[in-house]
Amino acid sequence: MARFTIKDTVSFMLAHIVIKALFTFIPLLLALIVFFGKGDSLIAGYNTANEKEKDKYYAERLRKLVGGVMFLVCAVMWLPDILGKPDSKQLYYVVTAIIVIAAIAVVVLANTWAKKK
């Protein structure tokens, strides 16, 4: 039977934080790039559209929408740790639900609010 010391527990917690930080830093960086108008090529569908299709959308609104949702996903990924319950299954269900609702909202808003009439 293996024995875990406090040092092992602290090492595991530190590794957890470092790995999560790496997995949120990259999307956060991409969100900043999209939000401030330099990442149109990162928006799925918009990057492959021809000029006629791109003219159907407000590019600034689309950037704000996609960048904002990327910020939201980065923040929600830290929610269990912020609330002090990193192992709570119920909280992970809530986080998953928030991300799914955000994804649906992006599709709806991209086709209504960000689309020119």
C-alpha positions in Angstrom: 0.0 0.0 0.0 1.4 3.4 -1.0 1.7 6.1 1.5 1.3 9.7 0.4 3.0 12.5 2.3 2.0 16.1 2.5 4.9 16.9 0.1 3.2 14.5 -2.5 -0.1 16.2 -2.0 1.3 19.7 -2.4 3.2 18.5 -5.5 0.0 17.1 -7.0 -1.9 20.4 -6.2 0.8 22.5 -7.8 0.9 20.3 -10.9 -2.9 20.6 -11.1 -2.7 24.4 -11.1 0.2 24.5 -13.6 -1.5 22.2 -16.0 -4.8 24.1 -15.7 -3.0 27.4 -16.2 -1.4 26.2 -19.4 -4.7 25.0 -20.7 -6.4 28.4 -20.0 -3.5 30.6 -21.0 -3.5 29.6 -24.6 -7.3 30.1 -25.1 -7.0 33.4 -23.1 -4.3 34.6 -25.5 -6.4 33.6 -28.5 -9.4 35.4 -27.0 -7.4 38.6 -26.7 -6.3 38.3 -30.3 -9.8 37.8 -31.5 -11.4 40.4 -29.2 -9.1 43.2 -30.3 -9.5 42.5 -34.0 -6.4 40.7 -35.1 -7.8 37.1 -35.2 -10.5 37.0 -37.8 -8.7 33.9 -39.2 -9.5 32.2 -35.9 -13.2 32.5 -36.2 -14.6 29.3 -37.6 -16.6 29.7 -40.8 -15.7 33.4 -41.1 -12.1 32.6 -42.0 -13.1 30.5 -45.0 -16.0 32.7 -46.2 -15.5 34.7 -49.4 -15.8 38.5 -49.4 -19.5 38.3 -50.4 -20.3 36.1 -47.4 -18.1 38.2 -45.0 -20.1 41.3 -46.0 -23.2 39.8 -44.5 -21.8 40.1 -41.0 -20.7 42.9 -38.7 -17.1 41.9 -38.2 -16.7 43.9 -35.0 -19.8 42.3 -33.4 -18.6 38.9 -34.4 -15.2 39.5 -32.8 -16.8 40.7 -29.6 -19.1 37.7 -29.5 -16.5 35.1 -30.1 -13.8 36.8 -28.0 -16.3 37.2 -25.1 -17.3 33.6 -25.2 -13.7 32.5 -25.2 -13.1 34.7 -22.1 -16.2 33.2 -20.4 -14.9 29.6 -21.1 -11.5 30.5 -19.6 -13.1 31.9 -16.5 -15.5 29.0 -16.1 -12.7 26.5 -16.3 -11.3 28.0 -13.0 -14.7 28.1 -11.2 -14.3 24.8 -9.3 -10.9 26.0 -8.0 -12.1 29.5 -7.1 -15.0 28.0 -5.1 -12.6 25.6 -3.4 -14.3 22.4 -4.7 -12.0 21.1 -7.4 -13.4 17.6 -7.1 -17.1 18.4 -7.0 -18.9 16.4 -9.8 -22.0 18.6 -9.5 -19.9 21.7 -10.1 -18.4 20.1 -13.2 -21.9 19.5 -14.5 -22.7 23.2 -13.9 -19.5 24.2 -15.7 -20.3 21.9 -18.6 -23.8 23.3 -18.8 -22.5 26.8 -18.9 -20.1 26.0 -21.8 -22.9 24.2 -23.8 -25.3 27.1 -23.3 -22.6 29.6 -24.3 -21.9 27.6 -27.5 -25.6 27.6 -28.4 -25.8 31.3 -27.6 -22.8 32.0 -30.0 -24.6 30.2 -32.8 -27.8 32.1 -32.3 -26.2 35.5 -31.8 -23.9 35.1 -34.7 -26.8 34.5 -36.9 -29.0 37.3 -35.5 -27.1 40.1 -33.7 -23.8 39.9 -35.7 -25.6 39.4 -39.1 -26.5 42.4 -41.2 -30.2 42.6 -42.0 
